[in-house]
Amino acid sequence: MVKRQIPKVRDLAPLMRFKKPTLNPKTRRLQSALTVEDLRRIAKRRTPKAAFDYTEGAAEAELSLRRARQAFRDIEFHPAILRDVSSVDTGWDVLGRRVELPFGIAPTGFTRMMQTEGEIAGASAAAAAGIPFALSTMGTSAIEDVAAAGGPDGRNWFQLYMWKDRERSMALVDRAAKAGFDTLLVTVDVPVAGARLRDKRNGFSIPPALTLGTVVNALPRPAWWINFLTTEPLAFASLSKWSGTVGELLDTMFDPTVTYDDLAWIKAQWPGKVVVKGVQTLDDARRLADLGVDAITLSNHGGRQLDRAPIPFHLLPHVAREVGKDLEVHLDTGIMTGADIVASVALGARFTMIGRAYLYGLMAGGRAGVDRTILILKDEIARTMKLLGVSTLEELNPSHVTQLVRLAPRALPAGTAEAVAAARPKRPASEQKETARPEVTPSVG
């Protein structure tokens, strides 16, 4: 028989502790977010559909993005035991300077549409965390304002799309160099815009088109609505004006004739480090190593360009083995957790970048939301490292991770690939020559 008694208050008191209420609603909702996915759900509730879909969406059927995220889920970690992991160092050198975490904030366009603090929130949060912030050519805050937001400790990178107007492109590069940006992030996977169908269906344009549906969708989100109407009108910092969809802008502005010669020319103009973003094949990685760039970013543009594009995380170990001694290998697309970042470092990435994860935090709570994103990822990185039995990033290696097979190439019958290649008609040598880009000589720095 179990002896029972009536509980006394003095016995129960040590077993119960009432949580102190948090009165600030923003603080309360951000504290409730334990993962980036939690921030995403908060962001979706607080942001009108057109703006949220611009962040969330990808090209066509959105297979590239789903596959990239699934690739991170399809891993198996291999922890070592009985290691001293009482403290871990989550930082190391990237492009010659220390970062406190092996990730930074990726360049994102139209950012102040997501939340009015926009790039200023991202740059200031990144500086406080000791990580780089990348400003997009399509950013909605001026280059000089982003530099000021980061302060003396900020480390800013400028992301460049090459426009058909070369002088205008290089004028932006010149401004970035003068503002103290230390790295040029040249994006090479946008010869034309991908088919971002959500934006077309939502009528997402520059400036935003306020239809009855837009207004009705925004009404239950008063904070976003008030911020949108009472702050500086939205515009791209690098454009005077545009009327049309984002995709139409990309097709009008960006140059499908850019070649390796153009990239070499850009590299010669820039006084700092050069990173090429949008690499999706081993052959291109090798060629960029020969060109002498400082780093490459394996990326399919967050799935926003070519649907069914290669999965960067799957490409990573092959590229790292082949060119990792010649340049730094960076990675983006699909990262949602600190474990994703740890797995990337283990397979050869020196650095990773977050885009949507940062924007979810921004939409959930402005600068405080970005801080929350960074803190969540930082805690996940440190915890995953400890559970793997490593105390520094240098200790991570491919033996810690297995990429499980879900999508695998279908093997062709023996000799088929060679036969197909041999049967293809060869172009005359005169047609294979690349056309050199005319010289343009604005000074930089």
C-alpha positions in Angstrom: 0.0 0.0 0.0 1.2 3.5 -0.9 1.0 5.9 2.0 -0.7 9.1 0.9 -1.0 12.5 2.5 -2.5 15.9 1.8 0.2 18.1 0.3 1.3 21.1 2.3 2.0 24.5 0.6 5.5 24.6 2.2 6.3 21.2 0.5 5.0 22.3 -2.9 6.6 25.7 -3.0 10.1 24.5 -3.9 8.7 22.4 -6.7 6.8 25.2 -8.4 8.2 28.4 -9.8 6.0 30.9 -11.6 7.6 32.5 -14.7 7.9 36.2 -14.5 5.6 37.7 -17.2 7.1 39.5 -20.2 5.1 42.6 -20.8 6.8 43.7 -24.1 4.9 41.9 -26.9 7.9 41.9 -29.3 10.2 40.5 -26.6 7.6 37.9 -25.7 7.1 36.6 -29.2 10.9 36.5 -29.9 11.6 34.7 -26.7 9.1 32.1 -27.6 11.0 31.3 -30.9 13.4 28.5 -30.2 14.2 27.7 -33.9 14.4 29.6 -37.2 11.3 27.8 -38.2 9.5 29.3 -35.2 10.6 32.8 -36.4 9.3 31.9 -39.9 5.9 31.2 -38.5 5.9 34.5 -36.6 7.0 36.3 -39.7 4.2 34.8 -41.8 1.6 36.0 -39.3 3.0 39.6 -39.2 3.9 40.2 -42.9 1.5 40.7 -45.9 1.4 37.8 -48.3 3.2 39.6 -51.2 6.2 40.5 -49.1 6.4 37.2 -47.3 6.1 35.2 -50.6 8.9 37.3 -52.1 11.1 36.0 -49.3 9.7 32.5 -49.1 9.3 31.8 -52.8 11.6 30.3 -55.3 11.6 29.7 -59.1 8.9 27.7 -60.9 7.9 24.6 -59.0 10.4 25.5 -56.2 12.1 22.1 -56.4 15.6 23.5 -56.1 14.9 25.1 -52.7 13.0 22.0 -51.3 15.8 19.7 -52.5 18.5 21.9 -50.9 16.7 21.9 -47.6 16.0 18.2 -47.8 19.7 17.6 -48.4 20.5 19.0 -45.0 17.9 16.8 -43.3 19.3 13.8 -45.1 22.6 13.6 -43.1 23.8 11.4 -40.4 26.3 12.8 -37.8 29.0 10.6 -36.3 29.9 11.9 -32.8 33.1 11.1 -30.9 32.8 10.4 -27.2 34.8 11.2 -24.1 36.2 14.5 -25.4 36.6 17.7 -23.3 34.0 20.0 -24.8 33.5 22.2 -21.7 34.1 25.2 -24.1 34.0 25.5 -27.8 35.4 28.1 -30.2 32.9 28.8 -33.0 35.1 31.2 -34.9 38.1 31.3 -37.2 39.6 33.3 -40.1 37.6 33.9 -43.2 39.2 35.8 -46.1 42.0 36.8 -43.8 40.0 38.2 -40.8 38.4 36.5 -37.8 34.7 35.8 -37.7 33.0 34.7 -34.5 30.7 32.3 -36.3 31.1 30.4 -39.5 28.2 32.2 -41.2 27.2 35.7 -42.3 24.2 37.5 -43.7 23.6 36.9 -47.4 22.7 39.8 -49.8 18.9 40.1 -50.2 17.0 42.5 -52.4 13.9 44.6 -51.5 14.7 44.1 -47.8 12.8 47.1 -46.4 9.7 45.7 -47.9 10.0 42.7 -45.5 10.4 45.0 -42.5 11.1 48.7 -42.4 14.5 48.5 -40.6 15.8 46.5 -43.5 19.5 46.3 -44.2 20.3 48.6 -41.3 19.0 46.0 -38.8 21.0 43.3 -40.6 24.3 45.2 -40.7 24.1 46.4 -37.1 23.2 42.9 -35.8 26.0 41.3 -37.9 28.6 43.8 -36.5 27.5 43.1 -33.0 27.8 39.4 -33.5 31.2 39.6 -35.2 30.1 38.3 -38.6 30.0 39.8 -42.1 27.0 41.4 -43.7 26.5 41.5 -47.5 24.6 44.3 -49.1 22.8 43.5 -52.4 23.0 45.6 -55.5 19.2 45.5 -55.1 19.4 46.6 -51.5 17.0 49.3 -50.2 19.5 51.1 -48.0 22.4 53.2 -49.3 25.9 51.8 -49.3 27.0 54.6 -47.0 24.2 54.1 -44.5 25.0 50.4 -44.2 28.6 51.2 -43.5 27.6 53.6 -40.8 25.2 51.1 -39.3 28.0 48.5 -38.9 30.2 51.1 -37.2 33.9 50.6 -36.8 33.6 46.9 -36.0 31.3 46.1 -38.9 32.6 43.9 -41.7 30.6 44.7 -44.9 30.7 42.9 -48.3 29.1 44.3 -51.4 27.3 42.0 -53.8 27.6 43.0 -57.4 25.4 42.2 -60.4 26.9 43.2 -63.6 24.6 45.5 -65.5 24.5 46.3 -69.1 25.5 49.8 -68.1 29.1 49.0 -67.0 29.9 52.4 -65.8 26.9 52.5 -63.6 27.9 49.1 -62.1 31.4 50.2 -61.4 30.2 53.4 -59.9 28.5 51.3 -57.2 31.7 49.3 -56.7 33.6 52.6 -56.3 31.2 53.8 -53.6 31.5 50.5 -51.8 35.3 50.6 -51.8 35.3 54.2 -50.5 32.8 53.3 -47.8 35.2 50.6 -46.4 33.5 47.4 -47.8 36.3 44.8 -47.7 34.9 42.1 -50.0 33.2 42.1 -53.4 30.7 39.3 -53.9 30.2 38.9 -57.6 27.0 37.0 -58.4 27.2 35.1 -61.6 24.0 33.0 -61.8 21.6 35.7 -63.1 22.0 36.1 -66.8 18.2 36.5 -66.8 15.6 36.4 -64.0 14.2 33.1 -62.9 10.5 32.6 -63.2 9.3 33.5 -59.7 5.7 32.6 -60.0 4.6 33.7 -56.6 5.7 37.3 -57.3 3.8 37.3 -60.6 0.6 36.0 -59.0 0.9 38.5 -56.2 1.5 41.4 -58.6 4.8 42.1 -56.7 6.2 45.2 -58.4 8.5 48.2 -57.8 7.0 50.3 -56.3 4.4 47.9 -54.7 1.1 48.0 -56.4 -1.6 48.6 -53.8 -4.7 46.7 -54.9 -7.8 46.0 -52.9 -6.4 42.5 -52.2 -3.2 44.0 -51.0 -5.0 46.3 -48.6 -7.3 43.6 -47.3 -4.3 41.3 -46.7 -2.4 44.0 -44.9 -5.2 45.2 -42.6 -4.8 42.3 -40.0 -1.1 43.3 -39.9 -1.2 46.9 -38.6 2.4 47.2 -37.5 3.7 46.4 -41.0 1.1 48.7 -42.5 1.9 51.6 -40.2 5.7 51.2 -40.8 5.2 51.1 -44.5 3.2 54.3 -44.6 5.1 56.3 -42.1 8.7 55.6 -43.2 10.8 56.7 -46.2 9.2 55.4 -49.4 10.6 52.1 -50.6 13.1 52.2 -53.4 16.3 50.4 -54.4 19.2 52.4 -53.2 21.0 51.8 -56.5 18.1 52.9 -58.8 16.3 56.2 -59.4 13.0 54.6 -60.3 11.4 51.6 -61.8 7.9 50.5 -62.7 7.3 46.8 -63.2 7.9 43.4 -61.5 11.2 42.4 -60.0 11.8 39.8 -62.7 11.2 42.4 -65.4 13.7 44.7 -63.7 16.3 41.9 -63.7 15.8 41.1 -67.3 16.0 44.8 -68.3 19.1 45.6 -66.2 21.3 42.5 -66.0 23.6 41.4 -68.7 23.4 37.9 -70.2 26.7 38.5 -72.1 29.0 38.5 -69.0 32.0 36.1 -69.4 35.1 35.1 -67.6 36.9 38.0 -69.2 34.5 40.4 -67.6 35.1 38.7 -64.2 38.9 39.1 -64.6 38.4 42.7 -65.4 36.2 43.3 -62.3 38.8 41.5 -60.2 41.4 43.9 -61.4 39.3 46.9 -60.4 38.6 45.9 -56.9 41.2 46.6 -54.1 39.9 43.9 -51.6 38.9 40.3 -51.6 36.8 38.8 -54.5 34.2 36.1 -54.0 32.3 34.6 -56.9 28.7 33.5 -55.9 26.6 31.1 -57.8 29.0 28.4 -58.7 27.2 25.1 -59.5 29.7 22.8 -61.2 33.2 21.4 -60.4 34.5 22.6 -63.8 33.6 26.2 -63.0 35.1 25.9 -59.6 38.4 24.8 -61.1 38.4 27.6 -63.7 37.8 30.2 -60.9 40.6 28.8 -58.9 42.9 29.2 -62.0 41.6 32.8 -62.3 42.8 33.5 -58.7 39.7 34.6 -57.0 39.8 34.5 -53.2 36.7 32.4 -52.6 33.7 30.8 -54.4 30.2 30.4 -53.0 28.4 27.2 -54.0 24.9 28.5 -54.4 21.8 28.1 -56.7 20.5 31.5 -55.6 18.3 30.1 -52.9 16.4 28.2 -55.6 15.3 31.5 -57.2 16.9 31.1 -60.6 17.1 27.7 -62.3 14.7 25.2 -60.9 16.1 21.6 -60.6 19.5 23.2 -60.2 22.4 21.3 -58.5 22.2 21.0 -54.7 25.1 23.1 -53.3 25.5 20.9 -50.2 25.8 17.8 -52.4 28.4 19.5 -54.5 30.4 20.8 -51.5 32.7 17.8 -50.7 33.7 17.3 -54.3 34.6 21.0 -54.8 36.3 21.2 -51.4 38.5 18.2 -52.3 39.4 19.6 -55.7 40.0 23.3 -55.1 39.9 23.8 -51.3 43.7 24.3 -51.1 43.6 27.0 -53.7 40.7 29.2 -52.5 38.0 29.3 -49.8 34.8 27.4 -50.5 31.7 29.1 -49.1 28.1 27.8 -49.3 24.5 29.0 -49.2 21.0 27.8 -50.1 18.8 25.9 -47.7 20.4 26.6 -44.4 17.9 26.7 -41.6 19.8 25.4 -38.5 23.1 25.6 -36.8 23.5 21.8 -37.5 23.3 22.6 -41.2 26.2 25.0 -40.8 28.3 22.5 -38.8 27.7 19.8 -41.4 28.8 22.2 -44.1 32.0 23.1 -42.3 32.7 19.4 -41.7 32.4 18.7 -45.5 34.8 21.5 -46.4 33.0 24.9 -46.3 35.0 27.7 -44.8 32.0 29.9 -44.5 28.2 29.8 -45.0 25.6 32.5 -45.6 22.0 32.8 -44.5 19.3 34.6 -46.5 15.8 33.6 -45.7 16.7 32.7 -42.1 17.8 36.3 -41.5 14.7 37.7 -43.2 12.4 35.5 -41.1 14.0 37.1 -38.0 13.8 40.6 -39.5 10.1 40.2 -40.3 9.4 38.7 -36.8 10.9 41.6 -34.9 13.3 44.0 -36.8 16.8 44.3 -35.4 15.8 42.3 -32.3 14.5 39.5 -34.6 17.8 39.4 -36.5 19.7 39.2 -33.2 17.4 36.3 -32.2 18.2 34.5 -35.5 21.9 34.8 -34.9 21.6 33.7 -31.3 19.5 30.6 -32.2 22.0 29.6 -34.8 25.0 30.3 -32.5 23.5 28.1 -29.8 22.8 25.3 -32.3 26.3 25.4 -33.7 27.9 25.3 -30.2 25.6 22.5 -29.0 26.1 20.4 -32.2 29.9 20.8 -31.9 29.8 19.6 -28.3 27.6 16.7 -29.1 30.0 15.7 -31.9 32.9 15.9 -29.5 34.8 18.8 -31.1 35.8 22.0 -29.5 37.0 24.0 -32.6 35.9 24.3 -36.2 39.3 23.0 -37.3 38.5 19.6 -35.7 35.4 19.1 -37.9 36.1 16.9 -40.9 34.2 14.6 -43.4 34.3 11.7 -41.0 31.7 13.5 -38.8 29.0 13.5 -41.6 27.4 11.1 -44.0 25.2 12.4 -46.7 22.4 9.9 -47.0 21.1 9.1 -50.5 17.7 10.2 -51.6 18.2 11.6 -55.1 21.0 9.8 -57.1 21.8 10.0 -60.8 20.4 7.2 -62.9 23.4 5.4 -64.4 23.6 5.2 -68.2 24.6 1.9 -69.9 28.3 1.5 -70.3 29.7 3.7 -73.1 26.4 5.7 -73.6 27.8 9.0 -72.3 30.9 8.7 -74.6 28.7 7.9 -77.6 26.4 10.8 -77.0 29.4 13.2 -76.6 31.0 11.9 -79.8 27.8 12.3 -81.8 27.3 15.9 -80.9 28.2 18.3 -83.8 31.3 20.4 -83.0 31.1 24.1 -83.4 33.7 25.8 -85.6 36.7 27.2 -83.6 35.7 30.7 -84.7 32.4 30.4 -83.0 33.9 29.1 -79.8 36.0 32.2 -79.1 34.7 34.5 -76.4 34.2 38.2 -77.3 36.4 40.5 -75.2 34.6 43.1 -73.2 35.4 46.7 -74.2 37.4 48.5 -71.6 35.7 50.8 -69.1 37.9 52.7 -66.7 36.2 54.1 -63.7 38.7 54.2 -60.8 38.0 52.2 -57.6 39.3 53.0 -54.1 
